[in-house]
Amino acid sequence: MTIDLAPRPDAVGQRYDAARVAAELDAATANLDAPLGALHLGALRWNVADMLRRANGVPIRVASKSIRSRPVLEALLDVPGYAGVMAYTLPEALWLATTVDDVLVGYPTADRRAIRALSIDPELARRVTLMVDSVEQLDLVDAVLAPSRRERVQVCLELDAAWRRPGFGHVGVRRSPVRTPAQAGELAARIAERAGFRLVGVMAYEAQVAGVADGESGPTGAFLRWMREKSMAELRERRAAVVAAVERHADLRFVNGGGTGSLELTANDPAVTELAAGSGLFAGHYFDGYAGFMPAPASAFGLDVVRRPDAKHATLLGGGWIASGPAGEDRLPKPVKPEGLSLLPREGAGEVQTPVTGGDAASLHPGDRVWLRHAKSGELSEHLDAFHVVHGGRVVEVVSTYRGDGKVFL
């Protein structure tokens, strides 16, 4: 199963909205049973091309957590400008590395079985890079297998990219304890002097910029845009100093930064050699709210109406399609077809079933289909065993998700 995601000339000038995409997905899949996931090939290709435009020539490493479909990942890596995968667990990375030449594990691991598998296989050790931010993580690898008994393990040093300012505290995610050039240089020296490891990369993920929509109007939006500017300026200076400190102890193969929400900003940082992104490809609705870009809504899922509790409500079979992160309404799926539907505040995305109201809810009957967009991107794949790829009014391919491949990594 393959799909061609290369940018097409006929995509220039196209514009996709959620209602149009959902209508096309609905028409092409009307004979299929729910729950049903679908990708709009034209919208997906548009996103592939737009992210390349925003990256401005800097290679994009695909964040697998935002895709979770091996055929789609492999199709992306066939597109010039996309290179390498950022996996979210080591077992996932080992699975992907059977065909993918360059896999960076984006988070530290304590999976001893997977560490052993990596350590004894020369090809996997060449293809996979672990994330570290402390000597304790090196100790853990050595405890699994001593350097004399294993392959040399490639590691990437993660830098804390959060923004700190008096009065605001820590703005960003709690990840690495390594923040300053001195701390990074010290850890790089410890890795360099240690047998069994090779330091090949530095990563800094600016979550407070890449993962926070800034398109809101009013004081909140103005603050977020101001914060993005100040945070990126601070990080740009600090990242350069960190890379210089690390390069005194290692020949780096890459310096990774970014995220879908900051591609053009991070691409302009001369210290960065590659970007990591993925959410802007399937484009869950959480990514509708950025000021500088608007991805096409390339993915959606359909659920069927199975009952009518009263004249104003219709109930769908399927529930719990909630995105990760801070619990809130922005993590709920959004009904897009029929237009005007909404979830109920007291039930949200439901448990096994999800009621909707408003819009045309009064005219829905058992067997009718409602289309929704997930808030995040790859997480949708955890509910489905496949995506139906729609183009030209018909299903042109069916691609498996990780779940469809029998894989559950986290």
N, C-alpha and C positions, 0 to 999 in steps of 0.2 A: 504494500500500500504506500503510494507516494503522492505527494502533491507538489506542484510547482509554485513557489512563493516569490519568484523573481518579480521585481517591479515591471509593470506593463505600461506601454505608452497610452493605452486606452483608460488607464487609471488617472491620468492627469486631468485635473479639473473636476473629478468626481467628488461628490460629497455624500456621505452616508449619515442618515439619522436613524435613531432607534426604531421608529415606527416603520420606516421603509425596510430596514433589515429584517425586522420581525415578520413583516408581511411576506417577504420573499422566503424566509425560512419556513413559515407556516404553510405556504402554498406547495413548497417542494416536498414537505414531509407529512402531508396530511394523512397519508395512508399508514403511517408508522405509529406504534403505540408509545405512550408516555410511561415513565419519565424519559425525556428525549433531550439530548444536547446537540447543538448544531453550531457550525462555524460558517460564516459568510465569506467565501473565498475572495471576493472583490474587496471587501472591507479589510480582511486580513492582509492582503497584498498592499493595500493603501497604507496600513500601519507599518508594514515592513519597510516600505519606501520612505515614509515620513520619519521614522526613527533614524534611518541612514542619513537623511537630510540634516536632521538635528545633530547627529554625531559629527558631521562635517569632516569625514575622513578618518576619524578615530575608530578602530575596530570595536564592535559590540560583542561582549561575551554574554551569551544568553542565560538568564537566570531561570533555571529549570523549575523552581517553585511556582513560577507564574505561567507555566505551560503544562507540565506533568503529562505529556503525551510524547512518547518516543518518536513516532513518525513525524510529528510536527517539529520537534527539535532537530531531527536529521534533515528535514526540508529546509529549515532556517539556515543550517550550517552549509547548505549548498549555495546560499546566496552570498556573493562577494560583499564583504563588509561585516559579516557575522562570523566570528571565530571563537571557538571554545565554548565550554559550558560552565556555569557556576552551579554546582549541585548543592543540595541542602543536607544530605547525610553522606557518610562514607560508603555504606552499602549501596546507596543509589549511584554514587560515583563509580564504584567498581563495576556495577551492572552497565552503566553507560560507556565505560572505558573499553568495553569489548569492541566497540565500533568508533568511539569518539577519541580523538588523539590527545586532547588537552582538556582535562576536567579539574577545576578548582573547587574544593569543598569549602563552601562559604562560611562555615561555622566549625568551631573545634569539635573533636569527636572523643568519646570515651568507649567506643565500641571495640572491645578487645579482639573479638573474632574477626571483624573487618580489618583491623590494624594488622593482624597476623596475615590475613590473605593478601593484603597490599605488600607487606614486607618481604614475602617469600617469592613474589612474582616479579621478575625484572621488567616485564612489559607494563604491568600495572604501576609499578614504582616509577616508571618513566612518564606515564600518562597522567597520573593523579598527583595533585598537590594538596597537602593538608593545611588547615588554618591554625595558627598558634598566636598566643599573646603572652605566654609565660613559660618559664623553665619547667614548671610542673607538668605541662603537656608533653614536653620532651621526655621527662621521666616516665610518664605513662607509656609512651611508645617503647622505651627501653625495657620497661617491666614486662611487656608482652614478649619481646624478643631482643636480646642483646645485639648491639651493633655488629659484632663479629659473626652473628648468625643470620643476618638479614641484609636486604638491599638498602642502599642509601635512600632515605625518605626525603622527598622534596617538601618544603614548608614555605608558607606565606605569612608574613608578619602583619597582623591587623592593628591599625591605628584607630584610636578613639576620635571620631570626627564630629562629636557633639559640640554644640556651641555653648560657651559659658560666659556669662556677663553679669556683673553685679546687679541685683534687683530681679534677674530672670532665672538665676540658678542654672541647672543642667537642662539644656534644650536639645533633645535628641534621644537616641536609644542608649541603653546601658549595655555596652559590649566590651570592648577591650580596655584593660587598665593602662595600656601604653598610650600616653598622650603627648609627651614632649619629645623633641629631638634627642635630648639626653637619654631618656628612657628607651627610645627606639634604638639608639646607637648601642646602649648597654646590652639590650636583648640580642641585637644582631651579633655583637661580639661573642656573647655566650653561645649562640647557635654555631657561629663560625668555628669556635674552638672545640666543638663537640663532635665526636665521631658519630657517623651514621646519619647525618642530616646535611641537607643543602638548602640554604636560604635563596629562593628564586624570585620572590615577589613581595610587594607591599600592597595592602588594600586599606582603603578608607571609605566607608559608606556613609554619606551625608544624609541620613534618614530624615533629619529635620527640614531638609530642602527637597529631596527627591520624593519623599513619601507624604508630604503635606500639601494639599491643594491650596492654591493662593488666589483663586479667581473670585473669591467672595467680595461683594461690595461692602462699603462702610468701614468703620474703624478696624474690625477684625481682619479684613482682607488687606487693608493698608499696612497693618502691623506685620502680617505674615510676609508681605512683599519686602518690607523693610528688613525683617529678620533674615530672609533669604539672602539679600544683598550683603548684609553685615557678616552673616555666617560664612558665606562663600569667600568673602575677602579674607577673613581670619584664617579659614582652612587653607586657602591657596598659599598663603605665606608659610603657614606651619607645615603643610604637606611637603613643600619644597625643601624645607630645612630637615624634615624627617628623612626624606629620600636621600639627601646628601649625607646625613649621619649614617644611614644604613649602608650606603654604597661604599663606605670606608671599610666594610667588612664582607661585602658580598657583591657578586656580579648579578644584578637583578635582570630577570627576563621580562618582568612586567610590573607596572604600577597601576592598580585597578581603582577606579572610582565610579561614582555615578548612581544611576537609578533612572527609571523612566521620567520622573518629574524634573530631572536636572541635566538631561543629556547635553544641551547646548552650553550650559554653564560649566560643567565639568570638562567638556571637550576643549574648552579654552584654557584649561590649566596646563601649562607646558610640562609639569611634572608627571602628568597622567599619560600612560601609553595605551590604555584600553578602558572601555566603559562596561559596566554591568547593567543589564536592563532586561525586562521581559514583560512587565505588567501592561505596557502600552500596546502589546500585540493582540491579545484577546480583548483587552480594554474593558474590564469590569466597570460598572458605573461610578465607582469611587474615583476614577480618573477623568470624569467629565468636568471637574471643577478647577482646572488649572488655567491660569491667565495666558500662558505663552503657547499652548498647543491644545488641540482637541482631537484625540484619537477617534477612529471610527468604531462604532459598537460591533465588534466582529463575532461575538459569542452570545448565546442566549440558551435558555432551556425552557422546555414546554411541559406543563402539567395539565391533566385533564380535570374538568369539573365532574364531580361524582355525586353531589347532593345539593339541595337548596334548603337551607335551614329556615329561611323566610323569604319574603319578596325582595328584600334589599341585598341579600347576600348569596354568594355562590361559594362552594367549598371545593378546593382542589385536593387531589390525592398526592401527597408529598409534602414533607416539611423538614425543618432543620437546616435549610440551605443558608446558614449564617456565616459570615466571613469572620476571620480571626482579627485580633486587635482589641482595643478598648471597646467594651460593650456599648452599643449605642445604635441609634436609628440608621446611621450611615453604614452599618454593617449588614443591614437587611437587604434581601433582593428587592428589585424594583419591577413591578408589573409594567409591561410596555405594550402588550396587545391582548385584548382590546384596550384602547387608550382610555385613560381616566380612572382606571382601577387603583385601589390602594389596599394595603394590609390593615388589619385591625390592631390598634395599639395594645390591646390586652392579649392578643395571640401572636402577633408578629408573623414570623415565617413558620409558625406552627411546630408541631411535633411530627405526627404522621400525616396530618392534613393541614391545609392552609386556607382559611377563609379570606375572601376579598369582597370589597364593596365599592360603591361609587361607579361612575362611568356607565358602562353597559352591563353591570353585574345583574341587574334585574332581568335582562334578556338572555342570560346564560342558562344552559340546561346541561344535564348529565351528558357527557360525551364531547362537549365543546372544549376547545383547547385555549389555555392562557399562556402567554409567553412572558418570561421574566429575565432580567439581567442580574447576574450575581454581582456582589459588591467588589470582590477581588477577582483576580484572573485565574491562576492555576488551580485554586481551591475548588472550582467548579468540577474539575476532573475527578475529585475524590467521591463525587456522587454518581458518576457515570462510568460505564465501561467502554464507551466510544463516543466520538463526535461524528455526526453526519455533515459532510462538507457540501455546501450548496453553492452552485454557480449556474448562471443562465437559466434559472427556474427549475433546476433539478438537482438531485443528489448525485455528485460526481465521484465521491469517494467516502469511505468510512474508515476513520483512523482510530486506533485504540488509545485509551488513556492508560496511565500506570495501573489503575484499578483493573482495567480490562486485560492487562498483561499479567495480572495476578500479583502486582507489586504494591505493598504498603510500607512506606519507608518511615513515616512519622505521623 
